[in-house]
C-alpha cells in the first residue's frame, strides 16, 4: 500500500457506515435485524412490514397472546409465505396443504416457539 492509497480512519468509517445506511434503506429485513440487534423499539407498519421481521424475535419480545394478535392480521397466503420463508423455513408446502387460517396461526406460534427453544432464545 502506498501513501497515496492510505485514507483517514474517519473517512473509511464514514464510507462503511454509508454502506450500512444504504442497505438498510433498501432492505427492510436488514434494517429490522439492525434494530433488533440494538433492541430498539419498533413500530410495524402493516402486513408487508411485518413479513420482514423475524417471527422468533417477535416471540422473544412479546408474550404468546400479543404474538398471536400481531400475526392474526396476516392473510392465510401471507402466513404460508412466512412459514416457508428462507433461510430456515418453519414448514414445507405439504405441511401447509389444506390448513385453515386459524390452523396456520397456531402452526406459526408452535413452530416459532420450537425454533426459539432450539436456539436458546426462550
Secondary structure, 3 states (H helix, E strand, C coil): CCHHHCCCHHHHHHHHHHHHHHHHHHCHHHHHHHHHHCCCCCCCCCHHHHCCCCHHHHHHHCCHHHHHHHHCCCCHHHHHHHHHCCCCCCCCHHHHCCCCHHHHHHHHHHHHHHHHHHCCCC
